[in-house]
Amino acid sequence: MFKRILLFAATNILVIVTLSIVLRVLGIQPYLTAHGLNYGLLFAFCLLWGMGGAFISLGISRMMAKWTMGVKVIDPRSPGEFRDLVETVHSLAQKAGLPAMPEVGVYHSPDVNAFATGPSKSRSLVAVSTGLLQRMDRDQVEGVLGHEIAHIANGDMVTMTLIQGVINAFVMFFARIVAFAVSSALRGKDDRGGSFMLNFILITVFEIVFGILGFIVVAWFSRLREFRADRGGALYAGRAKMISALQQLQRTYGRAPEEEAQKGAALATLKISGKQGGLLSLMATHPPLELRIARLQEG
């Protein structure tokens, strides 16, 4: 779980750091004047590039998922052994009122795993691991798929992208303010070249630090969206199937938590379960499984 969290955070931090480097190399700094920083221009600049970076990531999310996870998209015209999987996804998508059927994919992994991604409700992807198909029964698989379809129907990819974009903007904004203040305090009067390099290094360092803090905010929103997707999964697939799927996940990862903690995980996976309490719980993108099950059982 921790590796997955670090990967997720590093991806978003990498976006804004890369943008910053490109902007720095090109000399695009409209917010920097002879009198110091223009805070209005600085925030507009950061908002534009922060949101731009987030939506670039969203736009290529399906392609990146296929590339990084090795997802093989199933042809709905000749699904072969995965016919039931495709039909289930399409049936749930119709119940959810999606404007277009999601792509359905499978990737090889022993993890009991599934995720949904894509730039819009009309251009989405639902992928499941071979481990999930092997270790869950048909009703449990339907519960998992209902949860992922709910993510698409709720517009969670776009919502989380907007949140991440705003966080990126604030990260860039505060990193530049603090970096400018520190470099101004440390630089010598005639040390222009050194000041340029010092400011560049400080911006990068503060973007990483603030990016990690920003991820805590993103993770909090993500946990809220997971509860909502659970309710959607219960609505589309049935409450009993959704609860059964979560209970199976709890049994699967309750057997050998140390072993499972060492495994890598996927994008926006159903299985991630944050522990209650502690610092790591602040960075968990998913609530604890026992809490999710309790919420569904309460109705």
LOPAKOL-555808 format. One record per residue (C-alpha): x, y, z. Coordinates in Angstrom, 3 decimals, always signed. Layout:
// residues N
+----------+----------+----------+
!       c1 !       c2 !       c3 !
+----------+----------+----------+
!        X !        Y !        Z !
...
+----------+----------+----------+
***
This chain:
// residues 299
+----------+----------+----------+
!       c1 !       c2 !       c3 !
+----------+----------+----------+
!   +0.000 !   +0.000 !   +0.000 !
!   +2.769 !   +2.452 !   +0.954 !
!   +4.540 !   +1.911 !   -2.378 !
!   +1.314 !   +2.650 !   -4.244 !
!   +0.797 !   +5.833 !   -2.251 !
!   +4.346 !   +6.988 !   -2.938 !
!   +3.908 !   +6.235 !   -6.647 !
!   +0.651 !   +8.196 !   -6.809 !
!   +2.149 !  +11.168 !   -4.973 !
!   +5.364 !  +11.078 !   -6.987 !
!   +3.418 !  +11.108 !  -10.272 !
!   +1.577 !  +14.301 !   -9.390 !
!   +4.661 !  +15.957 !   -7.941 !
!   +6.597 !  +15.002 !  -11.079 !
!   +4.001 !  +16.790 !  -13.237 !
!   +4.385 !  +20.133 !  -11.508 !
!   +8.166 !  +19.825 !  -11.107 !
!   +8.511 !  +19.024 !  -14.832 !
!   +6.326 !  +21.998 !  -15.749 !
!   +8.397 !  +24.205 !  -13.484 !
!  +11.648 !  +23.100 !  -15.104 !
!  +10.258 !  +23.704 !  -18.600 !
!   +8.978 !  +27.152 !  -17.624 !
!  +12.284 !  +27.991 !  -15.979 !
!  +14.335 !  +26.906 !  -18.988 !
!  +12.078 !  +28.905 !  -21.325 !
!  +12.306 !  +31.912 !  -19.049 !
!   +8.538 !  +32.213 !  -18.670 !
!   +8.110 !  +34.114 !  -15.397 !
!   +5.501 !  +36.867 !  -15.900 !
!   +5.005 !  +37.141 !  -12.138 !
!   +8.601 !  +38.221 !  -11.424 !
!   +9.137 !  +41.978 !  -11.725 !
!  +11.924 !  +44.386 !  -10.830 !
!  +10.038 !  +45.125 !   -7.595 !
!   +9.596 !  +41.476 !   -6.624 !
!   +6.689 !  +39.079 !   -7.018 !
!   +3.331 !  +40.061 !   -8.495 !
!   +1.121 !  +37.767 !   -6.414 !
!   -1.944 !  +38.096 !   -8.629 !
!   -0.048 !  +37.128 !  -11.764 !
!   +1.790 !  +34.425 !   -9.852 !
!   -1.427 !  +32.743 !   -8.722 !
!   -3.011 !  +32.975 !  -12.185 !
!   +0.175 !  +31.529 !  -13.660 !
!   +0.247 !  +28.645 !  -11.156 !
!   -3.473 !  +27.927 !  -11.553 !
!   -3.123 !  +27.731 !  -15.329 !
!   -0.161 !  +25.396 !  -15.243 !
!   -1.345 !  +23.400 !  -12.224 !
!   -4.720 !  +22.671 !  -13.795 !
!   -3.078 !  +22.097 !  -17.161 !
!   -0.760 !  +19.470 !  -15.740 !
!   -3.609 !  +17.678 !  -13.971 !
!   -5.780 !  +17.559 !  -17.095 !
!   -2.860 !  +16.374 !  -19.213 !
!   -2.502 !  +13.472 !  -16.774 !
!   -6.249 !  +12.784 !  -17.020 !
!   -6.205 !  +12.918 !  -20.814 !
!   -3.535 !  +10.223 !  -21.081 !
!   -4.800 !   +8.154 !  -18.130 !
!   -6.224 !   +5.295 !  -20.224 !
!   -3.091 !   +5.061 !  -22.333 !
!   -0.852 !   +5.147 !  -19.251 !
!   -2.919 !   +2.472 !  -17.515 !
!   -2.624 !   +0.158 !  -20.506 !
!   +1.083 !   +0.824 !  -20.798 !
!   +2.134 !   +0.684 !  -17.145 !
!   -0.242 !   -2.077 !  -16.025 !
!   -0.141 !   -4.135 !  -19.225 !
!   -3.924 !   -3.978 !  -19.610 !
!   -5.227 !   -5.911 !  -22.600 !
!   -8.501 !   -4.444 !  -23.830 !
!  -11.151 !   -7.041 !  -24.653 !
!  -12.872 !   -6.754 !  -28.020 !
!  -16.601 !   -6.612 !  -27.156 !
!  -17.449 !   -8.164 !  -30.553 !
!  -15.456 !  -11.301 !  -29.767 !
!  -14.757 !  -11.360 !  -26.027 !
!  -13.992 !  -15.091 !  -25.901 !
!  -13.374 !  -16.349 !  -22.347 !
!  -14.155 !  -12.905 !  -20.925 !
!  -17.668 !  -12.676 !  -22.360 !
!  -19.297 !  -12.688 !  -18.909 !
!  -16.970 !   -9.933 !  -17.748 !
!  -17.778 !   -7.676 !  -20.698 !
!  -21.515 !   -8.344 !  -20.458 !
!  -21.504 !   -7.585 !  -16.728 !
!  -19.670 !   -4.287 !  -17.211 !
!  -22.024 !   -3.253 !  -20.016 !
!  -25.090 !   -4.203 !  -17.981 !
!  -23.899 !   -2.168 !  -14.997 !
!  -22.991 !   +0.755 !  -17.268 !
!  -26.526 !   +0.758 !  -18.651 !
!  -27.970 !   +0.776 !  -15.120 !
!  -25.734 !   +3.720 !  -14.296 !
!  -26.870 !   +5.560 !  -17.426 !
!  -23.399 !   +5.992 !  -18.893 !
!  -23.466 !   +7.648 !  -22.342 !
!  -21.033 !   +5.085 !  -23.782 !
!  -19.834 !   +1.634 !  -22.804 !
!  -16.444 !   +1.638 !  -21.055 !
!  -13.527 !   -0.287 !  -22.462 !
!  -13.044 !   -3.509 !  -20.533 !
!   -9.561 !   -4.835 !  -19.915 !
!   -7.710 !   -7.551 !  -18.049 !
!   -4.125 !   -7.549 !  -16.840 !
!   -1.980 !  -10.302 !  -15.359 !
!   -1.371 !   -9.884 !  -11.642 !
!   -1.827 !  -12.105 !   -8.580 !
!   -3.324 !   -9.124 !   -6.733 !
!   -7.082 !   -9.041 !   -6.213 !
!   -7.422 !   -5.729 !   -7.954 !
!   -9.586 !   -3.513 !  -10.161 !
!   -9.618 !   +0.109 !  -11.254 !
!  -11.456 !   +2.594 !  -13.436 !
!   -9.859 !   +5.465 !  -15.306 !
!  -10.391 !   +7.724 !  -18.305 !
!  -10.952 !  +11.397 !  -19.132 !
!  -14.761 !  +11.273 !  -19.191 !
!  -17.875 !   +9.115 !  -18.812 !
!  -17.779 !   +8.525 !  -22.557 !
!  -14.103 !   +7.537 !  -22.679 !
!  -13.459 !   +5.291 !  -19.716 !
!  -11.714 !   +2.035 !  -18.953 !
!  -12.537 !   -0.639 !  -16.390 !
!   -9.734 !   -3.131 !  -15.803 !
!   -9.499 !   -6.146 !  -13.514 !
!   -6.599 !   -8.365 !  -12.548 !
!   -6.441 !  -12.068 !  -13.269 !
!   -5.998 !  -12.536 !   -9.519 !
!   -9.394 !  -10.986 !   -8.878 !
!  -11.090 !  -13.190 !  -11.466 !
!   -9.474 !  -16.289 !   -9.960 !
!  -10.191 !  -15.559 !   -6.305 !
!  -13.676 !  -14.041 !   -6.394 !
!  -16.960 !  -15.642 !   -7.351 !
!  -19.284 !  -14.163 !   -9.942 !
!  -21.379 !  -12.137 !   -7.479 !
!  -18.285 !  -10.674 !   -5.827 !
!  -16.801 !   -9.719 !   -9.195 !
!  -20.077 !   -7.980 !  -10.040 !
!  -19.863 !   -6.059 !   -6.769 !
!  -16.339 !   -4.906 !   -7.619 !
!  -17.375 !   -3.889 !  -11.126 !
!  -20.391 !   -2.029 !   -9.736 !
!  -18.031 !   -0.025 !   -7.543 !
!  -15.814 !   +0.891 !  -10.503 !
!  -18.794 !   +1.799 !  -12.689 !
!  -19.987 !   +4.047 !   -9.853 !
!  -16.644 !   +5.873 !   -9.977 !
!  -17.260 !   +6.596 !  -13.654 !
!  -20.928 !   +7.527 !  -13.176 !
!  -20.016 !   +9.863 !  -10.293 !
!  -17.424 !  +11.597 !  -12.447 !
!  -14.726 !  +10.817 !   -9.908 !
!  -11.865 !  +10.958 !  -12.411 !
!  -12.741 !  +14.523 !  -13.396 !
!  -13.570 !  +15.553 !   -9.820 !
!  -10.255 !  +14.268 !   -8.458 !
!   -8.436 !  +15.883 !  -11.383 !
!   -9.972 !  +19.267 !  -10.530 !
!   -8.992 !  +18.832 !   -6.890 !
!   -5.480 !  +17.762 !   -7.853 !
!   -5.212 !  +20.715 !  -10.239 !
!   -6.125 !  +23.201 !   -7.506 !
!   -3.666 !  +21.520 !   -5.120 !
!   -0.973 !  +21.661 !   -7.808 !
!   -1.638 !  +25.382 !   -8.249 !
!   -1.279 !  +26.075 !   -4.538 !
!   +1.851 !  +23.919 !   -4.360 !
!   +3.451 !  +25.888 !   -7.199 !
!   +2.258 !  +29.191 !   -5.715 !
!   +3.580 !  +28.706 !   -2.178 !
!   +6.773 !  +26.998 !   -3.364 !
!   +7.674 !  +30.089 !   -5.409 !
!   +6.823 !  +32.517 !   -2.624 !
!   +8.906 !  +30.669 !   -0.027 !
!  +11.736 !  +30.023 !   -2.491 !
!  +11.836 !  +33.703 !   -3.479 !
!  +11.890 !  +34.786 !   +0.173 !
!  +14.647 !  +32.342 !   +1.130 !
!  +16.798 !  +33.035 !   -1.933 !
!  +16.406 !  +36.808 !   -1.441 !
!  +17.566 !  +36.459 !   +2.161 !
!  +20.562 !  +34.284 !   +1.279 !
!  +21.856 !  +35.769 !   -1.962 !
!  +24.632 !  +38.307 !   -2.224 !
!  +24.103 !  +41.662 !   -3.869 !
!  +26.126 !  +40.757 !   -6.973 !
!  +25.428 !  +37.020 !   -7.011 !
!  +22.896 !  +36.955 !   -9.853 !
!  +24.008 !  +33.668 !  -11.374 !
!  +24.103 !  +31.948 !   -7.993 !
!  +20.714 !  +33.424 !   -7.100 !
!  +19.166 !  +31.958 !  -10.249 !
!  +20.437 !  +28.475 !   -9.444 !
!  +19.579 !  +28.760 !   -5.744 !
!  +16.018 !  +29.845 !   -6.501 !
!  +15.630 !  +27.020 !   -9.016 !
!  +16.764 !  +24.428 !   -6.463 !
!  +14.583 !  +25.884 !   -3.716 !
!  +11.479 !  +25.892 !   -5.899 !
!  +12.032 !  +22.221 !   -6.735 !
!  +12.583 !  +21.266 !   -3.087 !
!   +9.560 !  +23.192 !   -1.808 !
!   +7.338 !  +21.806 !   -4.568 !
!   +8.215 !  +18.293 !   -3.425 !
!   +7.583 !  +19.140 !   +0.245 !
!   +4.321 !  +20.996 !   -0.388 !
!   +3.321 !  +18.332 !   -2.916 !
!   +3.470 !  +15.677 !   -0.201 !
!   +1.348 !  +17.850 !   +2.100 !
!   -1.073 !  +18.487 !   -0.753 !
!   -1.423 !  +14.772 !   -1.318 !
!   -2.845 !  +14.423 !   +2.198 !
!   -5.694 !  +16.725 !   +1.145 !
!   -6.217 !  +14.795 !   -2.102 !
!   -6.258 !  +11.490 !   -0.172 !
!   -8.964 !  +12.837 !   +2.154 !
!  -11.201 !  +13.696 !   -0.798 !
!  -10.428 !  +10.303 !   -2.327 !
!  -11.645 !   +8.489 !   +0.782 !
!  -14.946 !  +10.384 !   +0.615 !
!  -15.391 !   +9.384 !   -3.034 !
!  -14.739 !   +5.727 !   -2.151 !
!  -17.635 !   +5.659 !   +0.281 !
!  -19.840 !   +7.134 !   -2.441 !
!  -18.627 !   +4.548 !   -4.982 !
!  -19.451 !   +1.780 !   -2.482 !
!  -23.015 !   +3.071 !   -2.289 !
!  -23.148 !   +3.193 !   -6.077 !
!  -21.831 !   -0.352 !   -6.324 !
!  -24.545 !   -1.475 !   -3.909 !
!  -27.161 !   +0.305 !   -6.036 !
!  -26.041 !   -1.116 !   -9.396 !
!  -24.893 !   -4.610 !   -8.398 !
!  -26.807 !   -5.141 !   -5.169 !
!  -25.886 !   -4.412 !   -1.557 !
!  -25.211 !   -8.070 !   -0.713 !
!  -22.785 !   -8.440 !   -3.632 !
!  -20.949 !   -5.241 !   -2.715 !
!  -20.587 !   -6.290 !   +0.915 !
!  -19.516 !   -9.798 !   -0.117 !
!  -16.819 !   -8.361 !   -2.383 !
!  -15.414 !   -6.213 !   +0.414 !
!  -15.546 !   -9.106 !   +2.860 !
!  -13.632 !  -11.280 !   +0.398 !
!  -11.004 !   -8.552 !   +0.110 !
!  -10.833 !   -8.429 !   +3.891 !
!  -10.340 !  -12.198 !   +4.100 !
!   -7.768 !  -12.184 !   +1.313 !
!   -5.585 !   -9.435 !   +2.738 !
!   -6.253 !  -10.329 !   +6.343 !
!   -4.380 !  -13.619 !   +5.988 !
!   -0.939 !  -12.219 !   +5.310 !
!   -0.825 !   -8.454 !   +5.762 !
!   +2.979 !   -8.309 !   +5.856 !
!   +3.247 !  -10.210 !   +2.591 !
!   +0.566 !   -8.114 !   +0.929 !
!   +2.124 !   -4.866 !   +2.160 !
!   +5.206 !   -5.719 !   +0.134 !
!   +3.288 !   -6.049 !   -3.120 !
!   +2.831 !   -3.243 !   -5.622 !
!   -0.675 !   -2.021 !   -6.346 !
!   -2.660 !   -0.456 !   -9.178 !
!   -4.297 !   +2.860 !  -10.020 !
!   -7.462 !   +3.742 !   -8.096 !
!   -7.743 !   +0.151 !   -6.888 !
!  -10.707 !   -1.186 !   -4.951 !
!   -8.480 !   -3.177 !   -2.614 !
!   -6.497 !   -0.362 !   -0.999 !
!   -7.545 !   -0.146 !   +2.619 !
!   -6.138 !   +2.556 !   +4.832 !
!   -5.590 !   +1.724 !   +8.480 !
!   -7.447 !   +3.724 !  +11.094 !
!   -5.215 !   +6.115 !  +12.998 !
!   -1.570 !   +6.993 !  +12.537 !
!   +0.246 !   +9.180 !  +10.060 !
!   -0.142 !   +6.751 !   +7.159 !
!   -3.928 !   +6.903 !   +7.514 !
!   -3.744 !  +10.530 !   +6.363 !
!   -2.150 !   +9.374 !   +3.099 !
!   -4.501 !   +6.439 !   +2.515 !
!   -6.610 !   +6.932 !   -0.621 !
!   -9.156 !   +4.343 !   +0.549 !
!  -10.892 !   +3.975 !   +3.943 !
!  -10.391 !   +0.810 !   +6.046 !
!  -12.330 !   -2.152 !   +4.693 !
!  -14.072 !   -2.769 !   +8.016 !
!  -15.405 !   +0.785 !   +8.004 !
!  -16.600 !   +0.496 !   +4.413 !
!  -18.409 !   -2.749 !   +5.187 !
!  -20.005 !   -1.239 !   +8.301 !
!  -21.285 !   +1.760 !   +6.325 !
!  -22.958 !   -0.520 !   +3.776 !
!  -24.452 !   -2.768 !   +6.443 !
!  -25.944 !   +0.263 !   +8.150 !
!  -27.694 !   +1.099 !   +4.878 !
+----------+----------+----------+
***
